[in-house]
Amino acid sequence: MKIGILSDSHLKSDYTKEVIDFLKEINSEYLVHAGDLCIEKNLQLLEESKLKYVSVFGNNDRNLLQLSSKYNIKQEPYYFQIKDTKFKLMHLPYYLTPDSDVVIFGHTHMFEQDYKNKTLFVNPGEVCAREKPFIECVQLEIKENEYIISRYFKKINEKNFKKEEYIYER
């Protein structure tokens, strides 16, 4: 199972589209957005991807609250399950407790990954390239006995994404 993870799109719908298209190109089956979509266009892009997706409201998403019935955007922390894997999704890193198999968060604009006490923690970094000159996303591949985290990043003026990979035994 391959899950595309992104966060902190802010007003950069062109970067968001580029990341979603890339995650589809590398065969992601699901999309998870960890908040700060900021504009409806970014929600539309998730919807138009035709992949199953879920997102949460970030601290800059108050203007999107009335759209929760139109798009799959939830209050944080949001718990869900894909196959036999339990997830907790949030924007603000306030609920970093090991009460799921995978905890996904955003807000810091920094890529993070850690595996503690059989819980995987992932922050995909930022789509918007605000804190640093990189567009970032993650693909999480979940296999029976391992997690494979592939971090993809590129400078805004570059054509191709670079990749870093991290593997943990489940």
Backbone bond lengths (Angstrom), bond angles and torsions (degrees), N, CA, C in turn:
res aa  C-N    CA-C-N  psi(-1)  N-CA   C-N-CA  omega(-1)  CA-C   N-CA-C  phi
1 M - - - 1.436 - - 1.528 108.17 -
2 K 1.333 116.45 131.64 1.462 121.79 -178.14 1.523 109.59 -121.00
3 I 1.332 114.93 125.54 1.455 121.78 -175.61 1.523 108.89 -121.14
4 G 1.323 116.68 122.70 1.457 122.03 174.73 1.517 109.06 -84.54
5 I 1.324 117.32 130.59 1.458 122.27 -177.08 1.526 109.14 -124.05
6 L 1.332 115.29 130.99 1.455 120.78 178.13 1.520 109.31 -142.13
7 S 1.319 115.92 163.29 1.460 121.12 -178.93 1.515 109.44 -159.20
8 D 1.315 114.41 161.34 1.456 122.16 171.65 1.529 113.40 53.80
9 S 1.322 114.24 57.77 1.469 120.56 175.49 1.527 111.06 -72.40
10 H 1.315 116.47 -35.80 1.455 124.04 -174.85 1.533 109.05 52.89
11 L 1.293 119.60 -131.75 1.473 121.00 -174.12 1.524 112.59 -92.33
12 K 1.311 117.83 8.81 1.464 122.65 -173.20 1.533 111.68 -92.82
13 S 1.310 117.65 71.32 1.468 120.74 -179.80 1.527 111.38 -67.94
14 D 1.333 118.39 -28.38 1.464 119.65 176.60 1.536 110.34 -65.86
15 Y 1.335 117.89 -41.89 1.460 120.67 176.96 1.527 110.27 -68.19
16 T 1.334 116.22 -37.92 1.472 119.99 179.77 1.521 109.76 -62.40
17 K 1.316 117.42 -43.44 1.464 120.95 178.24 1.526 110.25 -62.61
18 E 1.315 116.92 -43.36 1.460 121.34 179.40 1.535 111.03 -59.68
19 V 1.332 116.78 -43.71 1.469 121.17 -179.69 1.529 110.68 -67.36
20 I 1.332 117.24 -45.16 1.469 120.11 179.62 1.527 110.00 -61.78
21 D 1.317 117.38 -45.26 1.474 120.48 178.41 1.529 110.71 -59.77
22 F 1.324 116.73 -41.41 1.458 120.90 179.18 1.531 110.73 -64.77
23 L 1.328 117.37 -45.80 1.466 120.72 -179.81 1.524 111.54 -62.61
24 K 1.313 116.76 -34.38 1.470 119.82 174.88 1.525 110.53 -68.82
25 E 1.322 116.25 -41.18 1.473 122.18 -179.67 1.524 111.82 -59.79
26 I 1.338 117.08 -33.21 1.467 120.20 179.91 1.540 110.72 -95.41
27 N 1.315 114.87 23.34 1.475 123.06 170.18 1.520 116.33 68.94
28 S 1.327 117.55 33.39 1.463 119.69 171.98 1.526 107.87 -66.30
29 E 1.323 115.25 139.34 1.465 120.96 -179.71 1.523 111.92 -98.50
30 Y 1.324 116.83 -20.47 1.460 123.84 -178.63 1.524 108.06 -138.61
31 L 1.345 115.55 156.75 1.459 121.19 172.35 1.522 108.85 -124.16
32 V 1.326 116.00 137.56 1.454 122.41 176.21 1.526 107.12 -128.16
33 H 1.350 116.26 123.80 1.469 121.26 179.03 1.523 108.13 -113.12
34 A 1.324 116.46 123.65 1.463 122.23 -174.36 1.529 113.34 -92.12
35 G 1.322 117.85 30.43 1.456 120.86 168.73 1.510 116.79 95.16
36 D 1.334 113.48 171.86 1.456 125.58 -169.52 1.531 110.44 60.79
37 L 1.325 113.07 55.55 1.469 120.80 172.55 1.531 109.52 -77.42
38 C 1.319 116.87 -35.75 1.466 127.06 171.64 1.526 115.90 70.39
39 I 1.330 118.75 -36.61 1.468 121.07 -178.41 1.523 109.94 -133.02
40 E 1.318 115.34 150.66 1.459 120.19 -178.03 1.523 111.79 -60.56
41 K 1.312 118.25 -31.00 1.461 121.41 -179.71 1.531 111.20 -53.94
42 N 1.331 117.88 -38.92 1.461 120.51 -179.89 1.526 111.50 -67.52
43 L 1.321 117.48 -35.44 1.469 120.98 173.97 1.529 110.38 -67.47
44 Q 1.323 116.34 -40.07 1.475 120.52 177.64 1.523 110.65 -60.36
45 L 1.319 117.06 -39.78 1.468 121.04 179.65 1.526 111.10 -63.95
46 L 1.326 117.57 -40.12 1.466 120.49 175.39 1.525 110.06 -61.87
47 E 1.314 116.13 -45.47 1.467 121.70 -179.69 1.535 110.86 -63.01
48 E 1.319 116.38 -44.71 1.473 121.95 -177.54 1.527 112.55 -69.52
49 S 1.319 118.01 -15.89 1.461 121.21 -179.67 1.527 111.55 -64.22
50 K 1.342 116.03 -22.09 1.475 123.08 -177.54 1.526 112.42 66.88
51 L 1.339 117.17 9.64 1.465 120.94 173.03 1.527 107.85 -94.96
52 K 1.322 116.32 155.80 1.460 119.28 171.43 1.520 106.29 -66.47
53 Y 1.340 115.71 135.35 1.455 119.01 -178.61 1.521 110.31 -143.67
54 V 1.314 114.82 161.56 1.454 122.79 171.18 1.526 106.86 -146.39
55 S 1.325 115.73 149.08 1.457 120.78 177.53 1.525 108.19 -144.77
56 V 1.324 115.87 163.17 1.458 121.44 175.43 1.522 109.15 -124.79
57 F 1.332 114.32 156.42 1.455 120.15 175.35 1.521 109.37 -70.64
58 G 1.320 115.63 135.60 1.452 121.46 172.26 1.514 110.20 -98.73
59 N 1.313 117.20 178.49 1.453 121.08 -178.95 1.528 112.93 -67.68
60 N 1.327 118.39 -12.66 1.468 121.84 177.49 1.524 112.77 -107.99
61 D 1.336 117.08 19.51 1.472 120.72 -173.57 1.525 113.84 -111.43
62 R 1.330 118.56 20.12 1.468 120.16 -178.86 1.518 112.42 -56.53
63 N 1.316 116.19 -36.25 1.469 120.30 -179.12 1.530 113.09 -69.29
64 L 1.327 117.68 -9.96 1.472 121.53 -179.83 1.531 112.49 -98.82
65 L 1.327 117.76 -3.78 1.465 120.92 -175.26 1.520 112.86 -54.27
66 Q 1.328 117.02 -40.34 1.467 120.32 -177.73 1.528 112.45 -71.04
67 L 1.323 118.47 -5.75 1.468 122.13 -178.68 1.529 112.85 -97.23
68 S 1.326 117.37 4.30 1.468 119.72 -174.52 1.524 112.96 -64.27
69 S 1.303 118.30 -23.86 1.471 119.18 177.65 1.533 111.77 -85.13
70 K 1.320 116.48 -15.77 1.472 120.83 -179.27 1.531 112.12 -91.57
71 Y 1.329 116.54 -31.73 1.466 122.22 -176.88 1.524 108.92 -125.75
72 N 1.317 116.32 164.56 1.461 121.52 179.35 1.530 109.36 -87.29
73 I 1.336 114.75 72.08 1.459 121.18 179.19 1.524 107.71 -124.04
74 K 1.327 116.22 130.27 1.463 123.14 -168.65 1.525 111.55 -123.07
75 Q 1.329 115.01 162.19 1.463 121.06 171.63 1.528 108.56 -75.44
76 E 1.316 116.10 149.66 1.455 120.28 178.43 1.525 111.54 -93.37
77 P 1.316 120.44 156.03 1.462 125.68 -14.68 1.530 109.90 -72.40
78 Y 1.316 116.16 142.44 1.456 121.79 -178.74 1.529 108.21 -114.74
79 Y 1.329 114.95 124.76 1.462 121.50 179.52 1.521 109.43 -100.97
80 F 1.324 116.11 137.63 1.459 121.31 176.16 1.518 108.96 -153.67
81 Q 1.302 115.15 171.58 1.459 120.46 -178.21 1.520 108.87 -135.59
82 I 1.326 116.12 138.70 1.466 122.90 170.96 1.521 105.58 -123.61
83 K 1.310 114.97 119.76 1.467 121.59 -174.15 1.525 108.46 53.38
84 D 1.327 119.15 -123.45 1.470 119.89 -177.59 1.531 113.10 -101.12
85 T 1.322 117.98 16.62 1.461 121.96 -177.68 1.527 110.01 -109.24
86 K 1.338 115.74 128.63 1.462 122.03 179.24 1.524 109.16 -97.07
87 F 1.337 115.43 134.05 1.457 122.74 -177.14 1.525 110.72 -120.40
88 K 1.317 114.86 149.80 1.458 121.75 166.14 1.525 106.08 -125.08
89 L 1.324 116.20 128.04 1.460 122.43 -176.40 1.520 109.10 -120.08
90 M 1.310 115.67 132.49 1.463 121.04 176.98 1.522 109.42 -152.33
91 H 1.323 115.16 164.83 1.456 119.29 173.57 1.532 108.97 -94.24
92 L 1.325 115.79 -60.93 1.460 120.22 -178.67 1.533 110.34 -74.12
93 P 1.313 118.11 135.32 1.468 120.18 -177.02 1.528 112.82 -80.70
94 Y 1.346 115.63 52.09 1.465 120.76 -177.86 1.524 112.86 -96.74
95 Y 1.316 118.03 -14.01 1.454 121.41 -174.45 1.530 110.65 -119.41
96 L 1.308 116.63 43.81 1.461 121.57 -175.21 1.529 110.76 -81.43
97 T 1.314 115.29 58.10 1.455 121.69 178.93 1.525 108.75 -105.92
98 P 1.317 117.14 148.46 1.468 120.79 -175.65 1.529 112.69 -82.79
99 D 1.336 116.67 60.27 1.465 120.90 -179.06 1.526 112.44 -107.16
100 S 1.322 116.06 19.48 1.470 123.31 177.03 1.520 107.38 -149.40
101 D 1.323 115.95 169.49 1.467 119.04 174.11 1.525 110.81 -72.88
102 V 1.355 115.50 -39.42 1.466 121.88 -177.61 1.524 108.70 -131.29
103 V 1.330 116.79 129.79 1.455 122.99 175.93 1.528 107.31 -114.73
104 I 1.336 115.66 120.89 1.468 121.67 -178.41 1.527 108.02 -114.19
105 F 1.335 116.17 132.52 1.461 120.64 179.61 1.521 110.30 -145.01
106 G 1.323 115.48 169.70 1.459 121.65 -179.93 1.521 109.69 -134.25
107 H 1.332 115.64 -136.18 1.459 126.87 171.71 1.526 114.83 76.76
108 T 1.308 119.52 -42.19 1.469 120.88 -173.57 1.525 112.59 -79.36
109 H 1.334 116.78 -14.68 1.469 122.96 -177.60 1.530 112.25 65.56
110 M 1.327 116.97 14.59 1.461 121.62 -178.73 1.527 109.53 -119.30
111 F 1.329 116.53 132.44 1.460 120.64 174.56 1.529 108.84 -64.99
112 E 1.315 115.10 132.03 1.466 121.04 175.55 1.516 108.44 -143.09
113 Q 1.315 115.68 146.86 1.454 121.60 173.08 1.515 107.75 -152.53
114 D 1.330 114.13 138.15 1.459 119.36 -179.97 1.529 107.60 -156.44
115 Y 1.292 116.34 150.81 1.460 121.72 177.65 1.522 107.63 -128.74
116 K 1.348 116.11 110.41 1.457 121.74 -177.43 1.513 109.67 -132.73
117 N 1.309 116.88 134.04 1.462 122.13 175.02 1.531 112.55 48.58
118 K 1.315 115.94 44.98 1.466 123.50 178.28 1.528 114.15 65.02
119 T 1.344 116.94 22.16 1.461 121.74 173.95 1.524 108.61 -122.20
120 L 1.329 115.25 129.86 1.465 121.64 177.12 1.522 108.31 -94.57
121 F 1.332 116.79 129.27 1.461 123.31 177.31 1.529 107.95 -111.75
122 V 1.344 116.45 129.62 1.465 120.09 -177.44 1.527 110.78 -138.25
123 N 1.313 115.76 129.18 1.461 123.23 167.39 1.521 105.41 -121.09
124 P 1.356 117.93 118.84 1.460 119.84 -174.69 1.524 114.95 -76.19
125 G 1.319 118.07 -2.69 1.459 119.61 -175.43 1.514 110.19 88.42
126 E 1.315 117.68 -148.31 1.464 120.90 -173.90 1.520 112.02 -123.88
127 V 1.316 114.63 140.47 1.462 120.67 171.53 1.531 109.39 -80.51
128 C 1.325 117.29 -36.48 1.472 122.46 -166.95 1.526 115.47 -74.05
129 A 1.313 118.89 -10.96 1.474 122.45 -179.73 1.534 111.78 55.90
130 R 1.322 116.13 40.20 1.468 120.50 -178.87 1.520 112.33 -86.67
131 E 1.333 117.34 -44.24 1.463 121.56 -175.52 1.532 112.56 -85.31
132 K 1.311 116.14 -19.76 1.461 121.66 179.61 1.527 106.66 -155.17
133 P 1.306 119.14 162.52 1.466 119.98 -174.06 1.533 113.95 -81.71
134 F 1.331 117.42 38.96 1.459 121.17 -178.53 1.518 111.70 -125.68
135 I 1.322 115.60 139.95 1.456 123.76 167.06 1.528 104.61 -93.53
136 E 1.354 117.20 129.84 1.463 120.29 -174.04 1.519 111.52 -131.34
137 C 1.319 115.01 153.76 1.459 122.84 171.23 1.520 107.97 -161.28
138 V 1.330 115.07 173.19 1.464 120.89 -178.79 1.513 108.56 -134.23
139 Q 1.315 115.96 144.84 1.457 120.17 164.62 1.523 106.57 -115.24
140 L 1.334 114.74 124.25 1.458 120.96 177.08 1.511 107.80 -103.73
141 E 1.328 115.66 118.43 1.459 120.32 174.83 1.525 107.71 -103.46
142 I 1.322 114.41 125.61 1.457 119.87 -178.97 1.516 108.33 -109.88
143 K 1.314 114.42 116.42 1.462 121.53 176.65 1.524 108.38 -110.16
144 E 1.302 116.67 172.77 1.462 120.29 -176.45 1.521 112.35 -56.10
145 N 1.339 116.60 -40.86 1.464 120.17 -174.62 1.523 114.92 -118.68
146 E 1.337 117.99 7.49 1.459 118.11 -179.15 1.522 112.49 -156.66
147 Y 1.329 113.36 155.83 1.461 122.83 169.87 1.523 106.85 -107.01
148 I 1.312 116.84 133.70 1.462 121.45 174.20 1.519 106.98 -119.20
149 I 1.332 115.89 114.67 1.454 121.95 178.83 1.520 106.87 -102.12
150 S 1.323 116.13 119.38 1.463 120.97 175.25 1.517 107.94 -111.17
151 R 1.320 115.93 113.70 1.466 121.24 176.45 1.521 107.29 -90.47
152 Y 1.326 116.06 128.18 1.457 121.87 177.23 1.518 108.28 -115.48
153 F 1.326 116.07 136.56 1.460 120.64 -178.61 1.520 109.40 -152.81
154 K 1.319 114.74 150.54 1.462 119.77 175.65 1.506 109.28 -155.68
155 K 1.307 116.04 150.49 1.459 119.96 172.41 1.527 107.73 -67.81
156 I 1.304 115.88 151.71 1.469 119.52 -173.67 1.529 112.94 -61.94
157 N 1.316 117.77 -26.01 1.467 120.15 -179.51 1.529 113.43 -96.50
158 E 1.334 117.35 2.02 1.457 120.73 178.30 1.522 110.62 -91.14
159 K 1.308 116.14 158.82 1.451 121.31 -177.28 1.530 112.55 -88.55
160 N 1.317 117.00 -42.75 1.467 120.79 -171.33 1.520 113.13 -109.97
161 F 1.315 114.65 146.17 1.459 121.50 175.73 1.524 109.82 -78.50
162 K 1.331 115.74 143.04 1.463 122.52 170.78 1.523 106.96 -95.64
163 K 1.336 116.59 162.19 1.457 120.97 -174.05 1.521 111.36 -132.44
164 E 1.342 115.21 137.78 1.461 122.98 167.68 1.521 105.99 -123.41
165 E 1.328 116.77 143.41 1.466 119.25 -176.04 1.529 110.54 -127.48
166 Y 1.338 115.02 140.08 1.459 123.22 178.32 1.517 107.53 -131.01
167 I 1.331 116.80 135.01 1.472 120.70 -176.93 1.531 108.49 -126.58
168 Y 1.331 114.25 132.98 1.464 120.94 176.64 1.509 108.95 -127.88
169 E 1.334 115.66 140.62 1.472 120.70 172.65 1.521 108.25 -74.58
170 R 1.336 115.67 137.03 1.481 120.26 177.21 1.504 109.99 -84.88
